[in-house]
Amino acid sequence: MTTDTTGTAARDGEPRRGGPADSPFVRACRREPGPHTPVWFMRQAGRSLPEYREIRANVPMLESCRRPDLVTEITLQPVRRHGVDAAILFSDIVVPVAAAGIDLDIVPGTGPVVAEPVRTAADVERINPIGRDDVSYVDEAVRLLVAELGDTPLIGFAGAPFTLASYLVEGGPSRTHAKTKALMYGDTELWHALCARLAEVTLAFLRVQVDAGVSAVQLFDSWAGALSEADYRRYVLPHSAHVLAGLADAGVPRIHFGVGTAELLGAMGEAGADVVGVDWRTPLDVATRRIGPDRAVQGNLDPAVLLAPWPVVEAAVHRILDEGRAAPGHVFNLGHGVLPETDPEVLTRVVALVHELSARPAA
Ligand code: CP3
């Protein structure tokens, strides 16, 4: 037996066992069999947890994202409490955009609000390239977390160009994305210039996280479901594909997720994902037919079901695990983020239930 620098025991001549790269989560992303179906929750670190609300009481959101001590503690909270199979870095999709020089804030109960919306060529020029020094707090937090987490993988993440562009062009959250689409259809050249800049910022942000040791990345294109497949392919896919292709040699699985994307699932896979996130509207067996055999799926419990009585939750977990068997790999998750009013005890029970129902005897 020898011990490598990560403290992982390995027999000479045999592939290395143990460590986050061999975890149930990373194995499922790679479509390899594992001991059970892995589970984590989008927005698992956040307002559903009293310990989160306490630590955030007097610290604004963006400031908390820039303090490695707080990022580390908040990221670890749901891992300790629920026993999830992966941690997700506590940050926000607008953190790299702020680092790129855009004046913005995250307003409680609203979301990101941009001081001067980005709508002209001169505005696009204000988005600067970023490097590690611009987000050194993320580099530091990931390194601290990787040391703390041991065999539990850490997921890094970023926002995809379309979803980031929507916040920048609208100036804040939008139901219709009307100004964003007006720019996309009305000045296609400027649209592509904006998305190309954002793709570089996103890629650089993810690179920092990969270099610091995350075991997987998730590209959130939360609002891509606002587009038809034809428009998605024309205006959005090339930019997301640039980000995902830029990580092809990073050696970590790439998850690609959006909401309301039933019609886009195939295209989002083609953009270069190893795992496609599916919301609750599309059963995982149907989603798998649309995505194809070369990618795993992640999802897809409706977050609102967690507010229902336990037998309802239990039945939904059974159904999703059954439907997920059609996929070449399944990471259990919600169809979107945990709602703040969710009882954390229910999340803990879901983790235990997924593990119990999916347990496979060791090969
Ligand atoms: O546990 C985790 O998932 C990690 C943390 C995380 C946050 N934001 C923290 C956060 C992640 C992965 C995100 C991503 C994010 N941010 C997305 C993509 C995922 C999705 O939900 O679709 C988007 C669209 C944003 C933009 C954003 N930031 C929104 C819509 C909000 C919520 C606004 C609100 O208060 O209702 C935020 C703020 C935010 N980001 C909070 C957290 C924990 C709430 C801040 C608080 O505690 O007040």
Residues whose N, C-alpha, C, O or C-beta is under 5 A from the ligand:
A	BS01	CP3	F41 M42 R43 Q44 A45 G46 R47 M61 I88 L89 F90 S91 D92 I93 I106 V107 P108 G109 T110 G111 P112 F220 S222 G337
